[in-house]
């Protein structure tokens, strides 16, 4: 598994909940801009593995055998001029359905992997202004844990509910920051990748040549194995007689596809054929794996074709009527 250069837990600025509601429904981890690795932070507080200086170890990369125990320390730094209190907990990671981004479960959701195995020495911590507090934690892997990767995070949640702009309804938000945990459990690793449910939705002008046709290619990328993959996907379309219509390397892909995760992705094809018959192929590759998915397509100018068929049918009908009249005289 390729080690990431950073782990940044984005602030939940767009997720709005009623003031009396439970904490946030999702915590999104975003990749930082290109440059040196930095700790996960939101401008007010940061969460990172304990180290000699901020950001020098921006993520946890751990390994253990089934039944084994690992200990480490997480640091929470307060960058404000007032004390801040946080709830500390472990969370499982997953890929978001929208774009495959790295996300973690909330405290209210059931944790089944690293999130269930992480136990901070204390659940709550108060950090003085412009200070940092380091808390040890223990990660205990069950004896029957599946081998492979079990990504997660150590999360510091601000339990205060900040006011949000909800018009006539009182709304609020909660914010959290967390440091990613990349855990590999010892045993056989099985990389496996699937490309499933490939579809093609076409949008063509009624009359060929009077406008630009487009098509949207949709597909499901599925990590069927037990290790994190860094996928690449190539799109190729061929028409009649094997003519190459399109060759493209797709770039809107997740940086990491976590084990047993599925994501639905799409790609727009501008200038798709208006009169052709062929096949579209998506080929996904990652380390030691390669898999393809295909869909056939038929592009016909339905309106001119319908007019032509209608005219032909009318001509045949007229000829038949004239013959009937001739026979009756």
N, C-alpha and C positions, 0 to 999 in steps of 0.2 A: 504493500500500500504506500502510495506516495504521501509523504508528510506534508501537511499544509504549512504555509509560511506564517499564517496568523489565524487567530480565532476571535472574532468580534461579534458579540451579542448585541444586536441592534435594539434600540429603545422602541417600545411599542407605542409609537406616537399616533398611529392610525386606528388602533383598536380601542373602541369606546364602550364602556359598560355602565349600567345604572349604578349609582352610588352604593346601593344596598346589595349589589350583586357579588358573586364569588370572584376570585382573582382571575386574571387574564386567561383567555382560551388558547393562546399560542405564543411562543417565544421564538422570534426569528433571529438566526445567526447570519450575519452578512459578512462577505469578504471585504477587507479594507482596500483602499486604493493602493495602486502599485507603490512599492517602496519598502523600507525596513519593516520587519514584523513588529507589531505593537500589541499591548494588552487589550483585552475586551473592555470597553468603557463607553460611557454615554455623555461625557463632559462633567458629570457630577460625581460619579464613582466608577472605579475600575475593579475588575476581578481577574486574577492571574495566578499561575503557579508560583509558590514562594521561591524567590531567587534573590540574588544579591542586589539587583536593580530592576526597576519597572520595565517590563517588556522583554527582558533577556531570555525568559522562557514563557512564551505567550500561550502555550497549550500543554496539556498533559498527554504524554504518549507512554502507555503502560502495557505490560504483558504479565500474564499469570496463567498457571495451569488450573484446571478444574479442581475446586477445593482449596485453592491457594488464597493468600491474603496479601494485599499491597497497601502500604501506608504512604501518604504524601501530605502536603500542606498547601492550603489555598490562602491567598492574601486578598483582602478587601480594602481598597484605598478610598478615603473620603477626600474629594477635592474642593469641598465647599467650606464656608466659614461657620457652619452649624453642625452639631452632631447628627449622624444618620444611623438609623437602626434597620437591620435587614433580617430576613428569614433565609437561612441556608438550607439547600436540599439538592439531592442528585436527581437528574432527569435523563430519560432516554432521548435519543436523537432520531429524526426521521427526515425524509425529503418532502417538501411541500408539494401539493398537487399542482399549484399554479405554475411554478417555474423550476421545481426541483431544488429550491434553496434548502440549506441546512436549518432545521428547526428542532426545538426540544419540547417535550411534554410539560404541561403545567403540573403543579403539585397535586391538583385534584384528579388528574388522570392516573390510570394504573401504570406503574412502571414495571417492566418485565426483564430488563437487561441491566446495563450499567447504572441506570437511575435507581433501581431497586437495591443494588449492591453497595452503593456509596453511603457512608454514614459519617457525617461531620461530628466532631467531638461535642459541639453544641449547635443547637438548631437556630439560635438567634444571637446576633452580635450587634453591639453599638460601637460605632467608630467615631472618635473625637474629630473635631475640625482639622483639616489638613494633616491627617494622620492615616495610619494603616494598621490593620489588625490581621494577624495570621492565625488560621485555625487548622489544626491537624484533622485529617479524615482517614477513614479506613475503607478499603474496597475489598469485600469478601466475595469470591467467585464460588457459586454453588458447585457441589461435586458432580452434578448432572448437567452443568452448563454446556451448551453446544460450542464446539471450537469455532474459531474465526473472530471476526471483528464485531465489537459491541460498542458503538460510539454513544457518547452522552455528553453531559456537562455538569459542572458544579455551579449552581445558580444562586445569586444574591438578589432576593426580591424585596423591594421597598413596599411594605404592607400599607403604607398610606395611600389613600385614593385622592389623586389630584383632580381639581375641577377641570371639566371639559366644556366645550361650547355645544350645548345641546338645545338651544332655543328655550322653549317653554318647559322642556323636560330636564330635570337635574341629572347630569351625566358626569362620569368620572373615568379616570384611567389609572392603571397601575403599571409600574415600570420595573424591569429586571435586567440584569447583566450577568453573563455567565462565561466561564472559561471552558472550552471544549475538552472533552476527555476521549482520547482514542485508545481503546482497550482491545488487545488481542488475546484471546483465550487459546492456550496451547492445544494442538491437535491438527488433524488434516485440514488443509485449506482447499476449497473448491471454488475457483472462479467460474461463473456461468452468467450468460447474458442472453436476453431474449428481445426480439423486435416483434410486437404483436399488434393485431387489430389495425393494420394499415388501411387507411381510407383516402379517397381523393374526391373533393367537392369542387366541381367546375362551374365557372361563371363566364359564359361566352356571349358575344353580341348575337342578336337574332339573325342578322345578315352578315355573313363572313366578310371581313375586310373593313367593316364600318366602325370598329372599335378594338380595344385591346382585351384579350381574354386573360383571365387569371384562374388559378386553382390553389386550393389549400390542401396540403398533404398533412394528415394527422396520423400519429402512431403512438404506441405505448412502449416505453423502454423499461425493461424489467430486469433487475439484478436478482437472478435466481440462485446465486451462490451465497457463500458465507464470508466474503471479503469485500471491502470497499473497492469500487472500480472508478477509474477516471475515463469515461467513455468518449469516443469520437464517432461521429455518424456521417456517412457519405450518402448523398442522394444522386441517383442516376435514372434517367428516363430514356427509353428507346421507343421509336415509332415503327412504322411498317418497314419491312426488309432490314431490320436491325439498325436503322438510322439513329444516331445519338442526338437526342433533343435537349438534354440537360445533364450536366455534371457539376455537383456542388458539394463542398464540405460545409456542414452545418455548424454554426457557431453559437447558437442559443441553447447551450447544453449545461447541465449542472456540472460544477467542478468536481463533485463527488456524488456517485450513486451508491447509497448505503445498502448493506445486505438486505435482501428480501423486500426491497422497495420498488414500487411501480410509479412512473410519472407519465402523464399524457402531454405530448408535445406536438407542435404544428409548425409548418413552414409554408410561406406563401411563394407561389411560382407565377410570376408575372410574365406574360407572353406565352402561356401554355398553348398547345395546338388547337386550332379551330376545326380541323379536318384531319383526323389521324386515328390509328388504332395501334396500341402498344402496351408496354408494361413499365411500371415504376418500381425501382428497387431501393430499399434503404439498408445499408450495411453498417452495423455497429461493431466497433472494435475496442478492445481494452487489452491490458496485459494478458497474454495467453488465451484470449477468447476472441471469437469472430462469429457473428450471427447476422442473418439477413431476413427481411420481410418484404413481400411483394404484393402488388395489386395491379390488375389489368385495367385499362381504360379505353373508352371509345368516345371520340370527339366527332360529332356530326352536326351540321347546320340544320337543326330540326325544322325551323320555319320554312326555309326554301325546299327542304325535302318534303315537308307536308304539302306545300303548294304544288310541287311537282307530282307527288302521288295523287293529290286531289284532282289535278288537271288530267292526269292519265286515267283515273277512274271515271271522271266525267266524260272523257272522250270515248272510253269503252262503252259506257252506258248509252251515249248518244248513238254510237254505231249499232248497238244491239236493238235500240228502239227503231231505228230506220230499217233494219232488216226485218223486224217484226211487222212493220207497216207494209213493207214490200211483199212479204209473204201473204198478208191478209188481203191484198188487192188482186 
